[in-house]
Amino acid sequence: MLDKINRQVHLLSRPQAMPALSNFEIRTTSVPSLKENEILVHSLYLSIDPYMRGRMAGRPFSHPPFELNACLIGKVIGTIVASNNIRFKKGELVRGRLDWADYSIVTDDQIEKITPYEDITLPTWLGVLGSPGMTAYFGILELGQPKAGETVVVTSAAGAVGSIVGQIAKIKGCKVIGITGSDTKVEYLTQQLHFDMALNYKKPNFAEDLKHCCDKGIDIYFDNVGGTITDLAMLHLNKFSRIVLCGQISTYNSEGPDVGLRHFRTLILKSATVKGLVVWDFKDRFEEAKIQLIQWMREGRLQSRENIIEGLDNAPKAFIDLFNGENIGKQLVKIS
Amino acid sequence: MLDKINRQVHLLSRPQAMPALSNFEIRTTSVPSLKENEILVHSLYLSIDPYMRGRMAGRPFSHPPFELNACLIGKVIGTIVASNNIRFKKGELVRGRLDWADYSIVTDDQIEKITPYEDITLPTWLGVLGSPGMTAYFGILELGQPKAGETVVVTSAAGAVGSIVGQIAKIKGCKVIGITGSDTKVEYLTQQLHFDMALNYKKPNFAEDLKHCCDKGIDIYFDNVGGTITDLAMLHLNKFSRIVLCGQISTYNSEGPDVGLRHFRTLILKSATVKGLVVWDFKDRFEEAKIQLIQWMREGRLQSRENIIEGLDNAPKAFIDLFNGENIGKQLVKIS
């Protein structure tokens, strides 16, 4: 029963600066027999996440480094195809930190069951109802503490987290400005997600445009990028503003430390607060967030958007594209 | 009655890098007659504060820039020698933002009365019971939120604010490590103020010493200096640590922006919080702080220390010495 062919995405070498296809290899193995308590999961969707860049580099960043010549591990949704575990049954839908592969063998502490709803698509469980949704929810609400009428600036605004952050801030009555990397995404943010404004940071007049948009200053800066965009935003902070540090994607491909403006004098002047966001700090409240996010989706106030690429073989390319700014919404790979 | 000679400290030119005596001049004027509601104050002590460097440079920093060829303004304690104001009487002790001069003419919104206590010296009203004390009190207690057993690192630890911060953290049961710039001050901190440890950042093995002292990591980093010392401290932050940004004296004499390590990735990794401290945000609670600080002084748990230089003529030198790390405790000038 278990003589299935299993394709796995292995890390061959640690990326130098931008990751390249040559850092990865698809290797084919067979699936071994299940031992006591083990469960065999067939992958349906892989979540492609920027934080994995740190693990590939060998830098410790929330998680330990990936091993070379071993299968990569990420968030995956799949179905159970065989189980020696009393708690999990064949056919059940699960989510967990699994292999980037057709099949993963896991124990019951690595997965959680998902109870599907008719009106919620499967990819949503890796997007609005997955880590990006939890990150956005607790980041903007708990760390950001938005008040109606305040100005919220969010970077990587068309990305998995940013697009949800902006929509929640709109629900809370804020003026929302999205910063993104293409005119297509600017249009998506303003036309589809109803952000008040959106700016393409690649435009030569971006600094001026940002100043113009933030004529009342910035109350919450939700930072997914770091670097020079963040330096510019710091110029417009209001008194008692909050900076939510979620990601620093502009620096993930740097080999050295991030050198640039230290913003500390500005932070003092503005009585500002900077808060580092680790979504797992809120894991006891994920269920509460899920219920609220589903309600907002059902009310039509929160849109889920995934960018789905077909085929496990394309997982390395999908990962590299994260850093090219190619994706709108959550980047996923659908396993054929 | 008002034909007194009044020496004033004027700003002649904006300092380039380190301030120099040539930036200042003592000018002598006469005291004009008091108009309606005006009050004449004779200065007793001037408070010499690092933040004034920003105002001299013409940089906006909490307060507008000082004008050239005009008298400098700072915190002063004095006695009223004449008054056309019904609320203030000759002989009363007052504190306010007054001229660096023998005499200031003020209105009643510029000064507050001080009710002296027998066991509290006058200089204490510009130290533990003045802005440094308020800054230390709200900075460590409200922004730092210290818990017993936590490790607190404070910079400029022998300075006006740092020495009070460390003593309050000790009262709250923390392990306190002071960073300072001379072996004399290291001894002062450990022997006189009973800090657990103190380090001289000018020693070649400072980075190693800091690592050794912070073997359990840093829970609160109280930052008066910024720059490379802060960069080093960031390496030792604990999960959920708090960085209180009070001053950045290492950068006040820089003409350009502060360039160096951006610490944002570390802050995310550690779910850390950085909070900019403006003491005036807490002005409604100054009375509460005063009562507590007096109680701690009377219990012998909090020492007040001022470095007093005699003579208005020496005010420019006293200011320059702030950046040479010459002072222990609050730097004051006593008017002869």
Interface residues (C-beta under 8 A of the other chain):
Chain A: F61 S62 D223 G226 G227 T230 L245 C246 G247 Q248 T251 P257 D258 V259 G260 L261 R262 H263 F264 R265 L267 I268 L269 K270 S271 A272 T273 V274 K275 G276 L277 V278 D281
Chain B: F61 S62 D223 G226 G227 T230 L245 C246 G247 Q248 T251 P257 D258 V259 G260 L261 R262 H263 F264 R265 L267 I268 L269 K270 S271 A272 T273 V274 K275 G276 L277 V278 D281
